[in-house]
Amino acid sequence: MKIIVIGAGAWGTAMAMSAAAHPAGHAVTLWARDAAQAAAMADARENARYLPGLPFPASLTVTAGDPLALARRADLVIVATPMAALRPTLHALQGVAAPVAWLCKGFEASSSGGSASAGLMAHEVCAQVAPALLSGALSGPSFAQEVARSQPTALVAASQHAAVRDVLVEAFHSPSLRVYANDDIVGVEVGGAVKNVLAIATGLCDGLELGLNARAALVTRGLAEMTRLGVALGARTDTFMGLSGLGDLVLTATGDLSRNRRVGHLLAQGRTLDEVVASLGHVAEGVYSARTVAQRAAALGVDMPITQAVVALLDAKMRPAEAVAALMGRDPAVEQP
């Protein structure tokens, strides 16, 4: 199978490495926007910026050529850009016959595509700019470093098209990477987006040293928020008990490799948001999607107090201790999912 991965960040590189090491012998090309970066990776046989010390499989090709020309010759196209770049990328790919799947997790920010598209999930963006594409998402609890090291991982191939689910399984399911098919793309994408916001809250909790009881409460009530929003958008409840819901939330909220968790942790130390973002070196999607998640929830009348507290914290309307106090000071209520 010929696979093109568009985007040479940590996650795109890791998935390209995984596909290139597949026992089926896929022909995998990793496309980088910057020609100098592509040349450096091709020479060093590693992505020294994002995954240093992890060598590429011998069969992995790196290029900075015309991505559309590569996509037209591929059997599968993987879009590994940040959420902010998904719209123009899918627009450029709209005439491609091969299945296209994205790796990004989040809701589109209001500054991308205009206010009419604020808060859209990836599959909704695709429906606007490339409705004829056979498309889907590859999501689930996964850190790029561990996938690149071939450590055991499980992901979800989500699409309304059975052909897309099938080709994603064929491309990536291997002894080290288990891929489950799911036709609930709404639920999978809501889980992937909201868990990043909740991880910021959990990082804040840990940074303030509030204890494991507080962390457990945040993760559990955060899962309830995620589920409420997903169901309101048409997702199935059971999706949030799976890999792209509970699984991804637990990993991102508690794992030391989580960039979104680190955002909360650094904010708890008194850093400004600008300082935190500058220190990461990678995109933390929760920072950019928190506001649109909250906006989408508000428009649907869905109560998401943890998400609202994260937005207030990111907007510097609350200090870390005030955000915690606001959550703990809510009126008593009956526990509901």
C-alpha positions as CSV (number, residue, x, y, z in Angstrom):
1,M,0.0,0.0,0.0
2,K,1.2,3.5,-0.9
3,I,0.7,5.9,2.1
4,I,1.5,9.6,2.2
5,V,1.7,11.3,5.6
6,I,1.3,15.1,5.3
7,G,2.9,16.8,8.2
8,A,6.2,15.9,9.9
9,G,5.6,16.9,13.4
10,A,5.9,14.4,16.2
11,W,2.6,12.6,15.6
12,G,2.8,12.5,11.8
13,T,6.4,11.2,12.0
14,A,5.5,8.5,14.5
15,M,2.6,7.2,12.4
16,A,4.7,7.3,9.3
17,M,7.4,5.2,11.1
18,S,4.7,2.8,12.3
19,A,3.3,2.3,8.9
20,A,6.7,1.9,7.3
21,A,7.6,-0.8,9.8
22,H,4.4,-2.7,9.1
23,P,4.9,-6.4,8.2
24,A,3.0,-5.8,5.0
25,G,5.8,-3.7,3.6
26,H,3.9,-0.5,2.9
27,A,5.6,2.2,0.8
28,V,5.4,5.3,3.1
29,T,6.3,8.9,2.3
30,L,6.5,11.5,5.0
31,W,5.9,15.0,3.6
32,A,7.4,18.1,5.4
33,R,6.5,21.6,4.5
34,D,10.0,22.9,4.9
35,A,12.5,21.6,2.4
36,A,15.5,22.0,4.7
37,Q,13.7,20.1,7.4
38,A,12.9,17.3,5.0
39,A,16.6,17.1,3.8
40,A,17.8,17.1,7.4
41,M,15.5,14.2,8.3
42,A,16.4,12.3,5.2
43,D,20.1,12.6,5.9
44,A,19.9,11.9,9.6
45,R,17.2,9.2,9.2
46,E,15.4,10.6,12.2
47,N,13.3,13.6,13.2
48,A,15.8,15.3,15.5
49,R,13.5,18.1,16.4
50,Y,10.5,16.2,17.6
51,L,11.6,12.5,18.0
52,P,15.4,12.6,18.6
53,G,17.2,9.3,18.9
54,L,14.5,7.3,17.2
55,P,15.7,6.1,13.8
56,F,13.5,5.8,10.8
57,P,12.7,2.4,9.2
58,A,14.8,1.9,6.1
59,S,11.8,2.0,3.9
60,L,10.5,5.4,5.0
61,T,10.9,8.2,2.4
62,V,11.0,11.8,3.4
63,T,10.2,14.6,0.9
64,A,9.1,18.2,0.6
65,G,7.7,17.9,-2.9
66,D,4.2,18.6,-4.1
67,P,1.9,17.0,-1.6
68,L,-1.0,17.0,-4.0
69,A,0.9,15.1,-6.6
70,L,1.9,12.5,-4.0
71,A,-1.6,12.2,-2.7
72,R,-3.0,11.5,-6.2
73,R,-0.7,8.5,-6.5
74,A,-1.4,7.2,-2.9
75,D,-3.7,4.5,-1.7
76,L,-4.2,6.3,1.6
77,V,-3.5,9.9,2.7
78,I,-2.9,10.8,6.3
79,V,-3.2,14.5,7.3
80,A,-1.0,15.1,10.3
81,T,-1.3,18.9,10.5
82,P,-2.5,20.8,13.5
83,M,-6.2,21.5,13.6
84,A,-5.6,25.1,12.4
85,A,-4.2,23.9,9.1
86,L,-6.8,21.2,8.4
87,R,-9.2,23.3,6.4
88,P,-6.7,24.5,3.7
89,T,-5.2,21.0,3.6
90,L,-8.5,19.3,3.0
91,H,-9.5,21.9,0.5
92,A,-6.3,21.2,-1.5
93,L,-7.0,17.5,-1.4
94,Q,-10.7,17.7,-2.4
95,G,-10.1,16.0,-5.8
96,V,-8.1,13.1,-4.4
97,A,-9.6,9.6,-5.0
98,A,-7.8,7.8,-2.1
99,P,-9.2,7.7,1.4
100,V,-8.1,10.6,3.6
101,A,-7.8,10.5,7.4
102,W,-6.7,13.1,9.8
103,L,-4.8,12.8,13.1
104,C,-5.5,16.2,14.7
105,K,-7.8,16.5,17.7
106,G,-9.8,19.6,18.4
107,F,-12.5,22.0,17.4
108,E,-11.8,24.6,14.8
109,A,-11.1,28.0,16.2
110,S,-13.3,31.0,15.3
111,S,-10.4,32.7,13.6
112,S,-10.1,29.8,11.1
113,G,-12.7,29.9,8.4
114,G,-14.8,32.7,9.8
115,S,-17.4,33.0,12.6
116,A,-19.9,30.8,10.7
117,S,-17.6,27.8,11.1
118,A,-16.5,28.5,14.7
119,G,-16.3,25.3,16.8
120,L,-16.6,22.8,14.0
121,M,-15.2,19.3,14.4
122,A,-12.8,18.0,11.7
123,H,-15.4,15.9,9.9
124,E,-17.7,19.0,9.7
125,V,-14.8,21.0,8.3
126,C,-14.3,18.3,5.7
127,A,-18.0,18.4,4.8
128,Q,-17.7,22.1,4.1
129,V,-14.6,22.1,2.0
130,A,-14.2,18.6,0.5
131,P,-17.6,16.8,0.9
132,A,-16.7,14.2,-1.8
133,L,-13.7,12.9,0.0
134,L,-13.7,9.4,1.5
135,S,-12.6,10.6,4.9
136,G,-12.2,9.7,8.6
137,A,-10.1,10.1,11.7
138,L,-7.5,8.1,13.4
139,S,-7.6,8.8,17.2
140,G,-7.2,7.3,20.6
141,P,-4.8,7.3,23.6
142,S,-1.3,7.6,22.2
143,F,1.9,9.5,22.7
144,A,4.1,9.9,19.6
145,Q,7.3,8.8,21.3
146,E,5.8,5.5,22.4
147,V,4.3,4.7,18.9
148,A,7.7,5.6,17.3
149,R,9.3,3.1,19.7
150,S,6.8,0.4,18.7
151,Q,5.5,0.2,22.3
152,P,2.0,-1.4,22.5
153,T,-0.8,1.1,21.6
154,A,-4.5,0.9,20.6
155,L,-6.2,3.4,18.3
156,V,-9.6,3.9,16.8
157,A,-10.3,4.3,13.0
158,A,-13.5,6.4,12.8
159,S,-15.5,7.1,9.7
160,Q,-19.0,6.8,8.3
161,H,-17.4,5.0,5.4
162,A,-16.6,1.3,5.9
163,A,-13.9,1.5,3.2
164,V,-12.0,4.2,5.1
165,R,-12.2,2.2,8.4
166,D,-11.0,-0.9,6.6
167,V,-8.0,0.8,4.9
168,L,-6.9,2.4,8.1
169,V,-6.9,-1.0,9.9
170,E,-5.0,-2.5,7.0
171,A,-2.5,0.3,7.0
172,F,-1.7,0.5,10.7
173,H,-2.9,-2.7,12.6
174,S,0.3,-4.5,13.5
175,P,1.9,-6.5,16.4
176,S,2.5,-3.3,18.3
177,L,-0.5,-1.1,17.2
178,R,-4.0,-2.4,17.5
179,V,-6.6,-0.5,15.5
180,Y,-10.3,-0.8,16.3
181,A,-13.0,0.4,13.8
182,N,-15.8,2.7,14.9
183,D,-18.5,4.4,12.8
184,D,-19.3,7.0,15.5
185,I,-17.0,9.7,14.2
186,V,-18.8,12.4,16.2
187,G,-18.1,10.6,19.5
188,V,-14.5,9.9,18.6
189,E,-13.8,13.5,17.6
190,V,-15.6,15.0,20.6
191,G,-13.5,12.7,22.9
192,G,-10.3,13.7,21.2
193,A,-11.0,17.4,21.4
194,V,-12.5,17.7,24.9
195,K,-9.9,15.5,26.6
196,N,-7.2,18.1,25.8
197,V,-9.2,20.8,27.6
198,L,-9.7,18.5,30.6
199,A,-6.0,17.6,30.7
200,I,-5.2,21.3,31.3
201,A,-7.6,21.2,34.3
202,T,-5.9,18.1,35.6
203,G,-2.4,19.6,35.2
204,L,-3.6,22.6,37.1
205,C,-4.8,20.3,39.9
206,D,-1.5,18.5,40.0
207,G,0.5,21.7,39.8
208,L,-1.4,23.1,42.8
209,E,-0.7,19.8,44.7
210,L,-4.4,19.3,45.4
211,G,-4.0,15.5,45.7
212,L,-5.1,12.3,44.0
213,N,-8.7,12.6,45.2
214,A,-9.0,15.9,43.3
215,R,-7.5,14.4,40.2
216,A,-9.9,11.5,40.3
217,A,-12.8,13.8,40.7
218,L,-11.7,16.0,37.8
219,V,-11.2,13.1,35.4
220,T,-14.5,11.5,36.3
221,R,-16.6,14.7,36.1
222,G,-14.7,15.7,33.0
223,L,-15.8,12.4,31.4
224,A,-19.3,13.4,32.2
225,E,-18.9,16.8,30.5
226,M,-17.4,15.2,27.5
227,T,-20.3,12.7,27.2
228,R,-23.0,15.3,27.6
229,L,-21.5,17.4,24.8
230,G,-21.0,14.4,22.6
231,V,-24.6,13.1,23.0
232,A,-26.0,16.6,22.3
233,L,-24.0,16.5,19.1
234,G,-25.4,13.1,18.1
235,A,-22.7,10.7,19.4
236,R,-23.4,7.4,21.1
237,T,-22.8,7.2,24.9
238,D,-20.8,4.0,24.7
239,T,-18.1,5.7,22.5
240,F,-17.0,7.7,25.6
241,M,-16.4,4.5,27.5
242,G,-13.9,3.4,24.9
243,L,-10.4,4.3,23.7
244,S,-11.2,7.7,22.2
245,G,-13.2,8.8,25.3
246,L,-12.1,7.4,28.7
247,G,-8.8,6.0,27.3
248,D,-7.6,9.2,25.7
249,L,-8.8,11.2,28.7
250,V,-6.9,9.1,31.2
251,L,-3.7,9.2,29.2
252,T,-3.7,12.9,28.4
253,A,-4.8,13.9,31.9
254,T,-2.3,11.8,33.8
255,G,0.7,11.1,31.5
256,D,3.9,13.1,31.9
257,L,4.3,13.3,28.1
258,S,1.0,15.2,27.8
259,R,1.6,18.8,26.5
260,N,-1.9,19.8,27.6
261,R,-1.4,18.5,31.1
262,R,1.9,20.5,31.2
263,V,0.1,23.7,30.3
264,G,-2.1,23.4,33.4
265,H,0.9,22.5,35.5
266,L,2.9,25.5,34.4
267,L,-0.1,27.9,34.8
268,A,-0.3,26.6,38.4
269,Q,3.2,27.7,38.9
270,G,2.3,31.3,38.0
271,R,3.5,31.3,34.4
272,T,1.6,33.4,31.9
273,L,-0.1,31.6,29.0
274,D,2.3,33.2,26.5
275,E,5.3,31.9,28.5
276,V,3.8,28.4,28.7
277,V,3.0,28.2,25.0
278,A,6.5,29.4,24.1
279,S,8.1,26.9,26.4
280,L,6.4,23.8,24.9
281,G,7.9,23.7,21.4
282,H,4.9,21.7,20.3
283,V,1.2,22.6,19.7
284,A,-1.1,22.0,22.7
285,E,-4.5,21.7,21.0
286,G,-6.4,22.3,24.3
287,V,-5.2,25.9,24.4
288,Y,-6.7,26.6,21.0
289,S,-9.9,24.6,21.2
290,A,-11.0,25.3,24.8
291,R,-12.9,28.4,23.9
292,T,-14.7,26.8,20.9
293,V,-15.6,23.8,22.9
294,A,-17.2,26.1,25.5
295,Q,-18.9,28.1,22.8
296,R,-20.3,25.0,21.1
297,A,-21.5,23.6,24.5
298,A,-23.2,27.0,25.4
299,A,-25.0,27.1,22.0
300,L,-26.4,23.6,22.8
301,G,-27.3,24.4,26.4
302,V,-24.8,21.8,27.7
303,D,-23.3,22.5,31.1
304,M,-19.5,22.1,31.2
305,P,-18.2,23.8,34.3
306,I,-14.7,22.4,34.1
307,T,-14.3,23.5,30.6
308,Q,-15.6,27.0,31.5
309,A,-13.1,27.2,34.3
310,V,-10.2,26.3,31.9
311,V,-11.3,29.0,29.5
312,A,-11.4,31.6,32.3
313,L,-8.0,30.5,33.3
314,L,-6.6,30.7,29.8
315,D,-8.2,34.2,29.3
316,A,-6.6,35.4,32.6
317,K,-10.0,36.1,34.1
318,M,-9.3,33.7,37.0
319,R,-6.1,32.8,38.8
320,P,-5.5,29.1,39.3
321,A,-6.7,29.0,42.9
322,E,-9.8,30.9,41.9
323,A,-10.6,28.4,39.2
324,V,-10.5,25.6,41.7
325,A,-12.5,27.6,44.2
326,A,-15.2,28.2,41.6
327,L,-15.6,24.5,40.9
328,M,-15.6,23.5,44.5
329,G,-18.1,26.2,45.4
330,R,-20.8,25.0,43.0
331,D,-24.1,24.1,44.6
332,P,-24.7,20.5,45.7
333,A,-26.2,18.3,42.9
334,V,-27.2,14.8,42.1
335,E,-24.5,13.0,40.3
336,Q,-25.4,12.6,36.6
337,P,-23.4,11.3,33.7
